[in-house]
Amino acid sequence: YTWTRSGESVIRFELRPDGEGTLLTLDHRCTSLEQAIGVGAGWHSHLDAIEALVAGSPTTREVWTARYRELRPAYADQAEELG
């Protein structure tokens, strides 16, 4: 999937059987390190929301936003280390 929201990047989703479940591989190739910080925290937050939904606990936009804000500094720290 080509994403053109904040510059162009490519996203690849792969689903495959894993025991009695399914393994999701998500690969989002970004154009800049700064973009990768937001994308990483965003996908992490989305995947947490999907996990909650599957467990029967739907989330809200406010919960997603709080989780994103919580995660973003850790992704920024990782980006700085790679920098």
C-alpha positions as CSV (number, residue, x, y, z in Angstrom):
1,Y,0.0,0.0,0.0
2,T,1.4,3.4,-0.9
3,W,0.7,6.1,1.8
4,T,0.9,9.7,0.7
5,R,-0.4,11.4,3.8
6,S,2.9,12.9,5.1
7,G,5.3,12.3,2.2
8,E,5.3,9.1,0.3
9,S,5.9,5.8,2.0
10,V,5.1,2.1,1.4
11,I,3.2,-0.2,3.8
12,R,3.2,-4.0,3.6
13,F,0.8,-6.1,5.6
14,E,1.3,-9.9,5.7
15,L,-1.0,-12.3,7.5
16,R,0.0,-16.0,8.0
17,P,-1.2,-18.9,10.1
18,D,0.6,-19.3,13.4
19,G,-0.5,-22.3,15.5
20,E,-4.1,-21.6,16.3
21,G,-3.8,-17.9,15.6
22,T,-2.5,-15.6,12.9
23,L,0.7,-13.6,12.7
24,L,0.6,-10.1,11.4
25,T,3.8,-8.6,9.9
26,L,3.6,-4.9,9.3
27,D,6.4,-3.1,7.4
28,H,6.1,0.6,6.9
29,R,9.0,2.2,5.0
30,C,9.1,5.9,5.7
31,T,10.9,8.7,3.9
32,S,12.3,10.4,7.0
33,L,13.4,9.6,10.6
34,E,11.0,12.2,11.9
35,Q,8.1,10.6,10.0
36,A,9.1,7.2,11.4
37,I,8.7,8.5,14.9
38,G,5.0,9.3,14.4
39,V,4.4,6.3,12.2
40,G,5.9,3.9,14.8
41,A,4.0,5.3,17.7
42,G,0.8,5.5,15.6
43,W,1.0,1.9,14.4
44,H,1.9,0.7,17.9
45,S,-1.2,2.5,19.2
46,H,-3.4,1.1,16.5
47,L,-2.2,-2.5,17.1
48,D,-2.8,-2.0,20.8
49,A,-6.4,-0.9,20.0
50,I,-6.9,-4.0,17.7
51,E,-5.6,-6.2,20.5
52,A,-8.1,-4.6,22.9
53,L,-10.9,-5.0,20.4
54,V,-10.2,-8.7,19.9
55,A,-10.2,-9.2,23.7
56,G,-13.7,-7.7,23.8
57,S,-12.7,-4.2,25.0
58,P,-13.2,-1.6,22.3
59,T,-11.2,1.5,22.7
60,T,-12.0,5.2,22.0
61,R,-10.1,7.9,20.1
62,E,-9.2,9.5,23.4
63,V,-7.6,6.2,24.6
64,W,-5.7,5.8,21.3
65,T,-4.5,9.4,21.5
66,A,-3.3,9.0,25.1
67,R,-1.4,5.8,24.1
68,Y,0.1,7.5,21.1
69,R,1.4,10.4,23.3
70,E,2.7,7.9,25.8
71,L,4.7,5.9,23.1
72,R,6.0,8.8,21.0
73,P,8.9,9.8,23.3
74,A,10.2,6.2,23.3
75,Y,10.1,6.1,19.5
76,A,11.9,9.5,19.4
77,D,14.6,8.1,21.7
78,Q,15.1,5.1,19.4
79,A,15.3,7.4,16.4
80,E,17.9,9.5,18.2
81,E,20.0,6.4,18.9
82,L,19.8,5.5,15.2
83,G,20.3,9.1,14.1
